[in-house]
Amino acid sequence: MQLSADVVSKSDDNDDEIGQTSISADINASGNELLREEEIDELLMHKKRVKTFDRIGPPIDAKSLENLSPKHSNILPSVSISETCSGSAGFARNEIRSEKSRIFKNETSRDDGQLVVEVEERILMEKNYTGSSSDEEESNEPAEQRLLGVPGKKKKKKGRTVPISVNPIYFVAILLFVFLGLFFWKKTWSKRTVSNFQLLKNNGTAPFAPTTILISLDGFRADFLDKGITPRLGSMVKEGVSPPYMRPSFPSVTFPNHYTLVTGLYPESHGIVGNRFWDKELKEEFIHTGPSALDPKWWGGEPIWVTAEKQGMKTAIHMWPGSEADIMDVKPTYLDNYDGKLPLSQKADRIMELLDMPGYVNDDTTLTRPQLIAAYVPNVDADCHLYGPESNEVLATIHEVDSMLEKVFVGLEKRNLTNIVNVVIVSDHGMATTDVSRMIQLEDLIDLDQVEHIDGWPLYGLHPKGEINEMYGRLSTLAEENGNFKVYLKDSNMPERFHFSNNHRIAPLWVVPNTGWAIATKKEFDVKESIQRGIQYHPRGLHGYDNEHPLMRAIFIAKGPFFKQVPNSILEPFQNIEVYNIICDTLGLEPLPNNGTMRLPLVPTHQNGSEDNKSMKFNPELVSASMTLTQSIPSSEMPTSSGSMSSSTEIPKISATELHETAAVPEASKSPEIDTSWMSEKQKELLEWLRANADDMKSWLKDIAAGN
């Protein structure tokens, strides 16, 4: 009986469990039924909204619906797609209920969660239509776009055409605006990089890209133009643009200034601080005539031939100081090594040979003609050192150099390149006459055993072995007593205008003689003995002095299509750090950052009068006399002053006005007066502007008419 009771008890427990399970199932079924009803309500409400889709896009067909989601064709098996998109504004309540019944009946055999998922998908698609979807959903297939009501093509709405009346004043103003825009575009056209389209010009034989010839006349002092023996340079001054002089950089010696000309950097910035200097970090000496000077480690900055080659432009460099060093591992396309014996006429021939190379013909043509030609002419400097800047020999050399330039311009004229190729003539420094009576013995100033290295010449940079202040104090006292030299500490009282402090290669202590004075060791030149024996000091001409002294002034003369100014246009004097930017602008190059600030177009300050162009007054008698080379001055004519440092022969003092006197600018012919009383202030300002720029506009219109 006990067993039977246990069995009955277990049976009751099982019945309870079954009952609970049945109740749970009923609850779940009821819940699922309610859930389905809610989901179907959602779906049917959606169908009501779908009916409005035909206002936005094409009707949805069954094929599109099947392509979008095959599951939804099972959810609505008995509902016509056309029904959903047409008919009355909504279903009647009894229609909704019957529809729910059919859907519910068809879905009783399906999984409970499947309908939920499908309805969620449908709701998501509805949200996609209303604009709440992600960017990825917006790029579905065209069928889905039609389902969501996204139109394929929008129809343009037709509207009325409203006639607009245009005031003639507005029309004229628009034309004027366009005209001025073209005018300013023309004015700024030259400022472009080589990567941009370059305006080609044709000389009748071949097209030419922007081309510039840069020629340096070493040692050509500014007042050499006033000696009446340079007709070609005089013509350039008359036809082109130039300042009365160009300031060299300090120290006014060859290598630092030639490298400044092509980098736009002060010597302290590019590192070539002299023709000869000691680098305390490298523990090496730079000597401009030595083979080690060709090592790229000495040369800082970026010379213009490197700038051009890096921007895809071919260059030809003829003997320019520094060009033989592989600076930045970039070589000029054409490089002529230094040859001091090369005749001047062959230099002109070389320039013409480079211009005669093939250039642009079409896109398939290989460009071989260089667009930048830079040539170095050492002849004037060499003869100034040898004979002195005031000698007949130098006058003859100056005339020979001018004849070489004449040959270049004749070659340009024969090739019809006068208005196509820019020619820029520069020099690196001037020159002063030396004399044995203006000599300083270095041993009279310092104990050479206390100096580790000596830089420079004719100025001296000292690297003391011991205390620098002690040596500086002694030299300062002597400088005050003598008055013919100055003493500077690199980090203390070096004149700021020298820009000669910020480089470790610059010696800490400098002795700078006055212009025309020279300093020498006894090993180089014994001053007292030479005076007693009547021996003249050589070199007879020197430079390297204060870069602002008149005798150190250099030249800058430019002529060509980028320098089309009023004849005899005179610029304000400027320093040679500006040349790099100017040359870059003539070629459309993007210059590297540098110390210069001037850019094209150059703005003249005034015009020279006809009498101011002394260089135009060619003096054949003077040239003939200069061709008769004189012998050295006899010793009997040498000054017999004592070994004191006083001068028996004064250096000529040349002022800026003496070098280049400027005549008053003639008044321009007066324009007829216009009654402006009826104009507004803005109209008056516009009229004044048009008057000021009338000549430029006329020139521009002439260029357009000529096809330029």
C-alpha positions as CSV (number, residue, x, y, z in Angstrom):
1,M,0.0,0.0,0.0
2,Q,2.9,2.2,0.8
3,L,4.2,1.7,-2.7
4,S,0.8,2.5,-4.2
5,A,0.7,5.7,-2.2
6,D,4.1,6.7,-3.4
7,V,3.1,6.0,-6.9
8,V,-0.1,8.1,-6.5
9,S,2.0,10.9,-4.9
10,K,4.4,10.9,-7.8
11,S,1.6,10.7,-10.3
12,D,0.0,13.8,-8.6
13,D,3.3,15.6,-8.8
14,N,3.7,14.8,-12.5
15,D,0.1,16.0,-13.1
16,D,1.0,19.3,-11.4
17,E,4.1,19.7,-13.5
18,I,2.1,18.9,-16.7
19,G,-0.5,21.3,-15.6
20,Q,2.0,24.0,-14.9
21,T,3.7,23.3,-18.3
22,S,0.3,23.5,-20.0
23,I,-0.5,26.8,-18.3
24,S,3.0,28.2,-19.2
25,A,2.4,27.1,-22.8
26,D,-1.0,28.7,-22.9
27,I,0.5,31.9,-21.5
28,N,3.3,31.8,-24.0
29,A,0.9,31.1,-26.8
30,S,-1.3,34.0,-25.7
31,G,1.7,36.3,-25.5
32,N,2.9,35.2,-28.9
33,E,-0.6,35.8,-30.3
34,L,-0.7,39.3,-28.8
35,L,2.8,40.0,-30.1
36,R,1.8,38.8,-33.6
37,E,-1.3,41.0,-33.4
38,E,0.8,44.0,-32.5
39,E,3.3,43.3,-35.3
40,I,0.5,42.8,-37.8
41,D,-1.1,46.0,-36.7
42,E,2.3,47.7,-37.3
43,L,2.5,46.1,-40.7
44,L,-1.0,47.1,-41.8
45,M,-0.5,50.6,-40.6
46,H,2.7,50.7,-42.8
47,K,0.6,49.4,-45.7
48,K,-1.7,52.4,-45.3
49,R,1.3,54.7,-45.5
50,V,2.7,53.0,-48.5
51,K,-0.4,54.1,-50.5
52,T,1.0,57.6,-50.5
53,F,4.3,56.5,-52.2
54,D,2.8,56.9,-55.7
55,R,3.0,60.7,-55.2
56,I,6.8,60.5,-54.9
57,G,8.0,57.7,-57.2
58,P,6.8,54.9,-59.5
59,P,4.5,52.2,-58.2
60,I,6.1,49.2,-56.4
61,D,5.7,45.9,-58.3
62,A,5.9,42.5,-56.9
63,K,9.2,41.7,-58.7
64,S,10.8,44.7,-56.9
65,L,9.4,43.5,-53.6
66,E,10.7,40.0,-54.1
67,N,14.1,41.3,-55.2
68,L,14.3,43.3,-52.0
69,S,13.4,40.7,-49.4
70,P,11.9,37.3,-50.4
71,K,10.5,36.8,-46.9
72,H,7.9,39.6,-47.2
73,S,6.1,37.8,-50.1
74,N,5.2,35.2,-47.5
75,I,4.0,37.7,-44.9
76,L,1.4,39.2,-47.3
77,P,0.5,36.3,-49.6
78,S,-3.0,37.4,-50.4
79,V,-2.4,41.1,-50.7
80,S,-2.0,42.6,-54.1
81,I,0.8,45.1,-54.5
82,S,-1.3,47.3,-56.6
83,E,-3.8,47.4,-53.8
84,T,-1.2,48.7,-51.5
85,C,-0.3,51.5,-53.8
86,S,-3.8,52.5,-55.0
87,G,-7.4,52.8,-53.8
88,S,-9.0,54.7,-51.0
89,A,-7.1,56.5,-48.3
90,G,-7.1,53.5,-45.9
91,F,-8.6,50.1,-45.1
92,A,-12.0,49.9,-43.3
93,R,-11.8,48.3,-39.8
94,N,-13.5,45.1,-41.0
95,E,-11.1,44.8,-43.9
96,I,-8.2,45.2,-41.4
97,R,-9.6,42.5,-39.2
98,S,-10.1,40.0,-42.0
99,E,-6.7,40.8,-43.3
100,K,-5.3,40.1,-39.8
101,S,-7.1,36.8,-39.7
102,R,-5.7,35.7,-43.0
103,I,-2.2,36.7,-42.0
104,F,-2.5,35.1,-38.6
105,K,-3.8,31.9,-40.1
106,N,-1.0,31.7,-42.6
107,E,1.6,32.4,-39.9
108,T,0.5,29.9,-37.3
109,S,2.8,27.2,-38.7
110,R,5.9,29.5,-38.6
111,D,8.5,30.2,-35.8
112,D,7.5,32.7,-33.2
113,G,10.5,35.0,-33.7
114,Q,10.6,35.0,-37.5
115,L,7.7,37.4,-38.0
116,V,9.2,39.8,-35.4
117,V,12.4,39.8,-37.4
118,E,10.6,40.4,-40.7
119,V,8.5,43.2,-39.3
120,E,11.6,44.8,-37.9
121,E,13.2,44.6,-41.3
122,R,10.1,46.2,-42.8
123,I,10.2,49.0,-40.2
124,L,13.9,49.6,-40.9
125,M,13.1,49.9,-44.6
126,E,10.4,52.4,-43.8
127,K,12.9,54.4,-41.7
128,N,15.3,54.3,-44.7
129,Y,12.7,55.9,-46.8
130,T,12.0,58.7,-44.3
131,G,15.7,59.6,-44.3
132,S,17.0,58.0,-41.0
133,S,19.2,55.4,-42.6
134,S,22.9,55.3,-42.9
135,D,24.9,56.4,-45.9
136,E,25.6,52.8,-46.9
137,E,21.8,52.0,-47.1
138,E,21.4,54.9,-49.5
139,S,23.4,53.1,-52.2
140,N,21.2,50.0,-52.6
141,E,19.9,48.6,-56.0
142,P,17.5,50.6,-58.1
143,A,14.6,48.2,-57.2
144,E,15.1,49.0,-53.5
145,Q,15.1,52.7,-54.3
146,R,11.8,52.4,-56.1
147,L,10.4,50.5,-53.1
148,L,11.5,53.2,-50.8
149,G,10.1,55.9,-53.0
150,V,13.4,57.4,-54.1
151,P,12.9,58.9,-57.6
152,G,15.2,58.0,-60.4
153,K,14.9,61.3,-62.3
154,K,13.3,64.5,-61.2
155,K,11.0,66.2,-63.6
156,K,11.6,69.8,-64.1
157,K,8.7,72.1,-63.2
158,K,7.6,74.4,-65.8
159,G,7.3,78.0,-64.8
160,R,6.7,81.3,-66.3
161,T,9.6,83.2,-67.9
162,V,9.9,86.6,-66.2
163,P,11.4,89.3,-68.4
164,I,14.3,91.1,-66.8
165,S,15.2,94.7,-67.7
166,V,18.9,95.3,-67.6
167,N,20.2,98.8,-66.9
168,P,22.9,99.8,-69.5
169,I,25.0,101.2,-66.7
170,Y,25.1,97.7,-65.1
171,F,26.1,96.2,-68.5
172,V,29.0,98.7,-68.9
173,A,30.1,98.1,-65.3
174,I,30.2,94.3,-65.9
175,L,32.3,94.9,-69.1
176,L,34.7,97.2,-67.2
177,F,35.0,94.6,-64.4
178,V,35.9,91.9,-66.9
179,F,38.4,94.2,-68.7
180,L,40.1,95.1,-65.4
181,G,40.2,91.5,-64.4
182,L,42.0,90.6,-67.6
183,F,44.3,93.5,-67.2
184,F,45.4,92.5,-63.7
185,W,45.7,88.9,-64.8
186,K,48.1,90.0,-67.5
187,K,50.1,92.0,-65.0
188,T,50.5,89.0,-62.7
189,W,51.0,86.4,-65.5
190,S,54.8,86.3,-65.1
191,K,54.5,85.1,-61.4
192,R,54.1,81.4,-61.9
193,T,56.2,78.3,-61.3
194,V,57.8,76.3,-64.0
195,S,55.3,73.5,-63.3
196,N,52.5,75.8,-64.6
197,F,52.0,76.5,-68.3
198,Q,54.8,78.6,-69.7
199,L,54.0,81.1,-72.3
200,L,56.1,80.3,-75.3
201,K,57.4,83.0,-77.7
202,N,58.5,82.5,-81.2
203,N,61.4,84.2,-82.9
204,G,60.2,83.2,-86.4
205,T,62.2,80.0,-86.4
206,A,61.5,78.2,-83.1
207,P,59.5,78.6,-80.0
208,F,61.3,79.8,-76.8
209,A,60.3,79.3,-73.2
210,P,61.3,82.1,-70.8
211,T,65.0,82.4,-71.1
212,T,67.5,84.6,-69.1
213,I,71.2,85.2,-69.5
214,L,73.0,86.3,-66.3
215,I,76.6,87.6,-66.8
216,S,78.9,88.6,-64.0
217,L,81.7,91.0,-64.6
218,D,84.1,90.4,-61.7
219,G,85.5,93.6,-60.2
220,F,83.5,96.0,-62.4
221,R,83.1,99.1,-60.3
222,A,79.9,101.1,-60.7
223,D,81.7,104.3,-61.9
224,F,83.4,102.4,-64.7
225,L,80.2,103.1,-66.7
226,D,81.1,106.8,-66.6
227,K,84.4,106.5,-68.4
228,G,82.9,106.8,-71.9
229,I,84.3,103.4,-73.1
230,T,81.2,101.1,-72.7
231,P,78.7,101.9,-75.5
232,R,76.9,98.6,-75.2
233,L,76.5,98.8,-71.4
234,G,75.4,102.4,-71.9
235,S,72.7,101.3,-74.3
236,M,71.5,98.8,-71.8
237,V,71.2,101.5,-69.2
238,K,69.3,103.7,-71.6
239,E,66.9,100.9,-72.9
240,G,66.6,98.8,-69.7
241,V,66.4,99.3,-66.0
242,S,69.2,99.8,-63.5
243,P,70.0,101.4,-60.1
244,P,72.9,103.9,-59.9
245,Y,74.8,101.1,-58.2
246,M,74.3,97.7,-56.4
247,R,75.7,97.1,-52.9
248,P,77.8,94.0,-52.5
249,S,77.6,91.9,-49.4
250,F,80.3,92.0,-46.7
251,P,83.1,91.1,-47.1
252,S,83.2,92.5,-50.6
253,V,85.3,89.6,-52.1
254,T,84.6,87.3,-55.0
255,F,83.4,83.9,-53.7
256,P,81.0,85.1,-51.0
257,N,79.4,87.7,-53.3
258,H,79.0,85.4,-56.3
259,Y,77.3,82.8,-54.2
260,T,75.1,85.5,-52.7
261,L,74.1,86.6,-56.2
262,V,72.7,83.1,-57.0
263,T,71.3,82.2,-53.6
264,G,69.8,85.4,-52.2
265,L,71.6,84.7,-48.9
266,Y,74.1,86.8,-46.9
267,P,77.5,85.1,-46.5
268,E,76.7,84.4,-42.9
269,S,73.7,82.4,-44.1
270,H,75.2,80.4,-47.0
271,G,78.6,79.7,-45.2
272,I,81.1,81.0,-47.8
273,V,82.3,83.8,-45.5
274,G,85.5,84.6,-47.4
275,N,87.8,83.5,-50.1
276,R,89.8,81.8,-47.4
277,F,88.5,80.9,-43.9
278,W,88.9,78.3,-41.1
279,D,86.0,76.0,-40.1
280,K,86.6,75.2,-36.4
281,E,84.0,72.4,-36.5
282,L,85.4,70.6,-39.6
283,K,88.9,71.5,-38.5
284,E,89.6,72.4,-42.1
285,E,90.5,75.5,-44.1
286,F,88.6,76.6,-47.2
287,I,90.8,78.0,-49.9
288,H,88.9,79.2,-53.0
289,T,91.7,78.2,-55.4
290,G,92.2,74.8,-53.8
291,P,90.7,71.4,-54.9
292,S,88.9,71.0,-51.6
293,A,86.7,74.0,-52.4
294,L,84.8,71.8,-54.7
295,D,83.5,69.7,-51.8
296,P,79.7,70.3,-51.4
297,K,80.1,70.4,-47.6
298,W,81.3,74.0,-47.8
299,W,78.3,75.3,-49.8
300,G,75.1,76.0,-47.9
301,G,71.8,77.3,-49.4
302,E,70.5,76.5,-52.9
303,P,72.0,78.2,-55.9
304,I,69.7,79.1,-58.7
305,W,70.9,76.4,-61.1
306,V,69.8,73.8,-58.4
307,T,66.5,75.6,-58.0
308,A,65.9,75.4,-61.7
309,E,67.0,71.8,-62.2
310,K,64.9,70.6,-59.3
311,Q,61.9,72.3,-61.0
312,G,62.5,70.6,-64.3
313,M,64.4,73.4,-66.1
314,K,67.7,73.0,-67.9
315,T,70.6,75.3,-67.0
316,A,74.0,76.1,-68.5
317,I,76.6,77.5,-66.1
318,H,79.8,78.9,-67.5
319,M,82.7,79.1,-65.0
320,W,80.5,80.6,-62.2
321,P,82.2,80.3,-58.7
322,G,80.8,77.2,-56.9
323,S,79.2,75.6,-59.9
324,E,81.8,72.8,-60.1
325,A,80.8,71.6,-56.6
326,D,77.9,69.0,-56.7
327,I,75.8,71.2,-54.4
328,M,72.8,69.1,-53.1
329,D,73.9,66.4,-55.5
330,V,72.4,68.4,-58.4
331,K,74.5,69.4,-61.4
332,P,73.7,71.9,-64.1
333,T,72.7,70.3,-67.4
334,Y,75.7,72.1,-69.1
335,L,78.8,73.0,-67.0
336,D,81.9,74.8,-68.2
337,N,84.8,74.5,-65.7
338,Y,86.9,77.5,-64.9
339,D,89.4,78.5,-67.6
340,G,91.0,81.9,-66.9
341,K,92.7,81.9,-70.3
342,L,89.6,81.6,-72.4
343,P,89.3,84.6,-74.8
344,L,86.3,86.9,-74.3
345,S,85.1,86.3,-77.9
346,Q,84.7,82.6,-77.1
347,K,82.5,83.4,-74.2
348,A,80.1,85.2,-76.5
349,D,80.2,82.3,-78.9
350,R,79.5,79.8,-76.1
351,I,76.4,81.7,-75.1
352,M,75.1,81.8,-78.7
353,E,75.9,78.0,-79.1
354,L,73.6,77.3,-76.1
355,L,70.8,79.4,-77.5
356,D,71.0,77.6,-80.8
357,M,70.2,74.2,-79.2
358,P,66.8,72.7,-80.0
359,G,63.9,73.8,-77.8
360,Y,60.2,73.2,-77.7
361,V,58.6,71.9,-80.9
362,N,55.8,69.6,-79.5
363,D,55.2,67.4,-76.5
364,D,57.3,64.6,-77.9
365,T,60.4,66.8,-78.4
366,T,63.2,66.5,-75.9
367,L,64.2,69.9,-74.6
368,T,67.9,70.5,-74.8
369,R,68.1,74.3,-74.9
370,P,68.8,75.8,-71.4
371,Q,66.5,78.5,-70.1
372,L,69.1,79.8,-67.6
373,I,72.6,80.7,-68.8
374,A,75.0,82.1,-66.2
375,A,78.4,83.2,-67.3
376,Y,81.4,84.5,-65.3
377,V,83.9,87.0,-66.8
378,P,87.0,87.5,-64.6
379,N,89.0,89.8,-66.9
380,V,88.3,93.2,-65.3
381,D,89.0,91.9,-61.8
382,A,92.3,90.2,-62.8
383,D,93.7,93.3,-64.5
384,C,92.6,95.6,-61.7
385,H,94.6,93.5,-59.3
386,L,97.5,93.4,-61.7
387,Y,97.6,97.0,-62.9
388,G,95.2,99.0,-60.6
389,P,91.7,100.1,-61.4
390,E,92.7,103.5,-62.8
391,S,95.3,102.1,-65.2
392,N,95.2,102.3,-69.0
393,E,95.3,98.5,-69.1
394,V,92.1,98.3,-67.1
395,L,90.5,100.8,-69.4
396,A,91.4,98.6,-72.4
397,T,90.0,95.5,-70.6
398,I,86.7,97.3,-69.8
399,H,86.3,98.2,-73.5
400,E,87.1,94.6,-74.5
401,V,84.4,93.3,-72.1
402,D,81.9,95.8,-73.5
403,S,82.8,94.5,-77.0
404,M,82.1,91.0,-75.9
405,L,78.6,92.1,-74.6
406,E,78.1,93.8,-78.0
407,K,78.7,90.5,-79.7
408,V,76.1,88.8,-77.5
409,F,73.5,91.4,-78.3
410,V,74.3,91.3,-82.0
411,G,73.8,87.6,-81.8
412,L,70.4,88.0,-80.1
413,E,69.4,90.5,-82.8
414,K,70.3,88.2,-85.6
415,R,68.2,85.5,-84.0
416,N,65.3,87.9,-83.4
417,L,65.6,87.2,-79.7
418,T,66.0,90.8,-78.4
419,N,62.5,90.9,-77.1
420,I,62.4,87.3,-76.0
421,V,65.6,86.7,-74.0
422,N,66.3,88.6,-70.8
423,V,69.9,89.8,-70.2
424,V,71.0,90.7,-66.7
425,I,74.6,92.1,-66.2
426,V,75.9,92.3,-62.7
427,S,79.3,92.6,-60.8
428,D,80.3,91.3,-57.5
429,H,82.2,94.3,-56.0
430,G,84.2,97.3,-56.9
431,M,88.0,98.0,-56.6
432,A,90.3,100.4,-54.8
433,T,93.8,101.4,-55.7
434,T,96.6,100.4,-53.3
435,D,99.9,102.1,-52.6
436,V,103.0,101.2,-50.6
437,S,102.3,104.3,-48.5
438,R,99.0,102.9,-47.4
439,M,100.3,99.7,-45.8
440,I,100.0,98.2,-42.3
441,Q,102.4,95.6,-41.1
442,L,100.5,93.0,-39.2
443,E,103.4,92.2,-36.9
444,D,103.2,95.8,-35.7
445,L,99.7,95.1,-34.4
446,I,99.8,91.6,-32.9
447,D,102.1,88.7,-31.9
448,L,101.5,86.2,-34.6
449,D,102.6,83.4,-32.2
450,Q,99.4,84.1,-30.2
451,V,97.2,83.5,-33.2
452,E,96.1,80.0,-34.2
453,H,94.5,80.8,-37.6
454,I,94.3,83.9,-39.8
455,D,91.3,84.4,-42.3
456,G,90.6,86.7,-45.1
457,W,92.5,89.3,-47.1
458,P,92.8,92.3,-47.2
459,L,90.9,92.3,-44.0
460,Y,92.0,89.8,-41.3
461,G,90.0,87.4,-39.2
462,L,91.9,86.3,-36.1
463,H,91.5,83.1,-34.1
464,P,93.5,83.8,-30.9
465,K,95.1,80.9,-29.0
466,G,94.5,82.6,-25.6
467,E,92.3,85.2,-24.1
468,I,90.5,87.1,-26.9
469,N,89.6,90.2,-24.8
470,E,93.3,91.0,-24.2
471,M,94.1,91.0,-27.9
472,Y,91.0,93.0,-28.7
473,G,91.9,95.6,-26.1
474,R,95.4,96.1,-27.5
475,L,94.1,96.3,-31.1
476,S,91.4,98.8,-30.2
477,T,94.0,101.1,-28.6
478,L,96.1,101.0,-31.8
479,A,93.1,101.5,-34.0
480,E,92.2,104.7,-32.1
481,E,95.8,106.0,-32.4
482,N,96.3,105.2,-36.0
483,G,92.8,105.7,-37.5
484,N,93.4,103.6,-40.6
485,F,91.7,100.4,-39.5
486,K,88.9,99.2,-37.3
487,V,88.6,96.3,-34.9
488,Y,85.4,94.3,-34.4
489,L,84.4,91.4,-32.2
490,K,82.1,89.0,-34.0
491,D,79.7,88.7,-31.0
492,S,80.0,92.2,-29.7
493,N,80.4,95.3,-31.9
494,M,80.3,93.9,-35.4
495,P,78.1,96.3,-37.4
496,E,74.6,94.9,-37.8
497,R,74.5,96.1,-41.4
498,F,77.4,93.7,-42.2
499,H,75.2,90.6,-41.4
500,F,78.5,89.0,-40.4
501,S,78.0,87.3,-37.1
502,N,75.8,84.3,-37.2
503,N,78.1,81.6,-38.4
504,H,80.7,79.5,-36.7
505,R,83.0,80.0,-39.6
506,I,83.4,83.7,-38.9
507,A,86.5,84.4,-36.9
508,P,85.9,85.9,-33.4
509,L,88.1,89.0,-34.0
510,W,88.5,91.1,-37.1
511,V,90.9,93.8,-38.3
512,V,89.3,95.8,-41.2
513,P,91.5,98.3,-43.0
514,N,90.1,101.5,-44.4
515,T,89.3,101.5,-48.1
516,G,92.6,101.7,-50.1
517,W,94.7,100.5,-47.2
518,A,96.3,97.0,-47.0
519,I,97.5,94.8,-44.2
520,A,100.4,92.3,-44.8
521,T,102.7,90.1,-42.9
522,K,106.4,90.6,-43.3
523,K,106.6,87.3,-45.1
524,E,104.2,88.6,-47.7
525,F,105.5,92.2,-48.0
526,D,108.0,94.0,-45.8
527,V,106.6,97.6,-45.7
528,K,109.7,99.5,-44.5
529,E,112.2,97.7,-46.7
530,S,109.9,98.1,-49.8
531,I,109.6,101.8,-49.2
532,Q,113.3,102.2,-48.9
533,R,114.0,100.2,-52.0
534,G,111.1,101.8,-54.0
535,I,109.2,98.6,-54.5
536,Q,105.5,98.9,-55.2
537,Y,103.0,96.8,-53.4
538,H,101.1,94.2,-55.4
539,P,98.2,93.7,-56.0
540,R,97.8,97.3,-57.3
541,G,94.0,97.0,-56.8
542,L,92.1,95.6,-53.8
543,H,88.6,95.0,-52.5
544,G,87.0,93.3,-49.5
545,Y,86.4,96.5,-47.6
546,D,83.3,98.0,-46.1
547,N,80.6,97.0,-48.6
548,E,78.9,100.5,-48.4
549,H,82.0,102.4,-49.5
550,P,81.5,104.0,-53.0
551,L,84.6,102.3,-54.4
552,M,83.1,98.9,-53.5
553,R,79.9,99.5,-55.4
554,A,78.8,97.0,-58.1
555,I,76.4,97.1,-61.1
556,F,73.0,95.7,-62.0
557,I,71.6,96.4,-65.5
558,A,68.7,94.4,-67.0
559,K,67.0,94.4,-70.4
560,G,64.4,92.1,-71.9
561,P,60.7,91.2,-71.9
562,F,60.5,91.1,-68.1
563,F,62.2,94.6,-67.8
564,K,60.0,96.6,-70.1
565,Q,60.2,99.9,-68.4
566,V,60.3,103.5,-69.6
567,P,63.7,104.1,-71.1
568,N,66.4,105.3,-68.7
569,S,64.4,103.8,-65.8
570,I,66.4,104.2,-62.6
571,L,65.8,102.0,-59.5
572,E,66.7,102.7,-55.9
573,P,70.1,101.1,-55.0
574,F,69.7,97.7,-53.5
575,Q,71.9,94.9,-52.2
576,N,72.9,91.9,-54.2
577,I,70.8,89.5,-52.1
578,E,67.9,90.6,-54.3
579,V,69.2,89.2,-57.6
580,Y,68.2,85.6,-56.9
581,N,64.5,86.4,-56.6
582,I,64.6,88.6,-59.7
583,I,66.2,85.9,-61.9
584,C,63.7,83.3,-60.5
585,D,60.8,85.5,-61.5
586,T,62.0,86.0,-65.0
587,L,62.0,82.2,-65.4
588,G,58.8,81.4,-63.5
589,L,60.7,79.6,-60.8
590,E,59.6,79.3,-57.2
591,P,62.6,80.6,-55.2
592,L,63.7,79.0,-52.0
593,P,63.4,81.2,-48.9
594,N,66.2,83.7,-48.8
595,N,67.2,87.1,-47.4
596,G,65.9,89.1,-50.4
597,T,62.6,90.8,-50.6
598,M,62.4,92.4,-54.1
599,R,60.2,90.7,-56.8
600,L,59.2,91.6,-60.3
601,P,58.0,93.9,-61.6
602,L,60.8,96.3,-60.6
603,V,59.5,99.8,-59.8
604,P,61.7,102.7,-61.1
605,T,62.0,105.8,-59.0
606,H,62.7,108.2,-61.8
607,Q,64.3,108.6,-65.3
608,N,67.8,109.7,-66.1
609,G,68.3,112.7,-68.3
610,S,70.2,112.3,-71.5
611,E,73.2,114.1,-70.0
612,D,73.3,111.6,-67.1
613,N,74.2,108.7,-69.3
614,K,77.9,109.4,-69.4
615,S,78.6,105.8,-70.5
616,M,76.7,106.6,-73.7
617,K,79.2,109.3,-74.7
618,F,81.7,106.9,-76.3
619,N,85.2,108.4,-76.4
620,P,87.3,106.7,-79.1
621,E,90.4,108.8,-78.3
622,L,90.3,107.6,-74.7
623,V,90.0,104.0,-75.9
624,S,92.9,104.4,-78.3
625,A,95.0,105.9,-75.6
626,S,94.1,103.0,-73.2
627,M,95.2,100.5,-75.8
628,T,98.8,101.8,-75.4
629,L,99.8,99.8,-72.4
630,T,102.1,101.7,-70.1
631,Q,105.0,100.3,-68.2
632,S,105.3,100.2,-64.5
633,I,105.8,103.5,-62.7
634,P,109.6,104.3,-62.4
635,S,111.0,104.0,-58.9
636,S,112.0,107.7,-59.1
637,E,108.3,108.6,-59.2
638,M,107.6,106.5,-56.1
639,P,106.7,108.4,-52.9
640,T,109.6,108.4,-50.4
641,S,107.6,108.7,-47.3
642,S,108.8,107.1,-44.1
643,G,107.5,103.8,-42.7
644,S,104.8,105.6,-40.8
645,M,101.2,104.7,-41.4
646,S,100.3,108.1,-42.7
647,S,99.3,108.4,-46.3
648,S,101.2,110.5,-48.8
649,T,98.6,109.6,-51.6
650,E,95.0,110.2,-50.8
651,I,92.2,107.9,-51.9
652,P,89.7,109.8,-54.0
653,K,86.5,110.2,-52.1
654,I,83.6,109.6,-54.3
655,S,80.1,110.6,-53.2
656,A,76.9,109.0,-54.4
657,T,76.0,112.2,-56.3
658,E,79.4,112.3,-58.0
659,L,79.0,108.7,-59.2
660,H,75.6,109.2,-60.6
661,E,74.2,112.7,-60.9
662,T,70.5,112.7,-61.6
663,A,68.7,115.3,-63.5
664,A,65.3,116.6,-62.7
665,V,62.5,114.6,-64.2
666,P,60.8,116.6,-66.9
667,E,57.2,117.3,-66.3
668,A,54.8,115.1,-68.2
669,S,52.5,116.8,-70.7
670,K,49.3,117.8,-68.9
671,S,46.2,115.9,-69.8
672,P,43.1,117.9,-70.6
673,E,41.0,118.8,-67.6
674,I,37.7,116.9,-67.1
675,D,34.8,118.3,-65.1
676,T,34.4,116.0,-62.2
677,S,32.0,118.1,-60.2
678,W,29.0,115.9,-61.0
679,M,30.9,112.7,-60.0
680,S,30.7,110.8,-56.7
681,E,33.9,110.3,-54.7
682,K,34.1,106.6,-55.8
683,Q,33.7,107.7,-59.5
684,K,36.5,110.2,-59.0
685,E,38.8,107.6,-57.5
686,L,38.1,105.3,-60.4
687,L,38.9,108.0,-62.9
688,E,42.2,108.8,-61.2
689,W,43.1,105.1,-61.2
690,L,42.3,104.8,-65.0
691,R,44.5,107.8,-65.7
692,A,47.4,106.4,-63.7
693,N,47.3,103.1,-65.5
694,A,46.4,104.3,-69.0
695,D,49.8,103.7,-70.4
696,D,50.0,100.2,-69.1
697,M,46.6,99.4,-70.6
698,K,47.6,100.9,-73.9
699,S,50.8,98.7,-73.9
700,W,48.8,95.7,-73.0
701,L,46.3,96.2,-75.8
702,K,49.1,96.7,-78.3
703,D,50.6,93.4,-77.1
704,I,47.3,91.7,-77.7
705,A,46.9,93.2,-81.2
706,A,50.5,92.1,-82.0
707,G,49.7,88.6,-80.9
708,N,52.0,88.7,-77.8
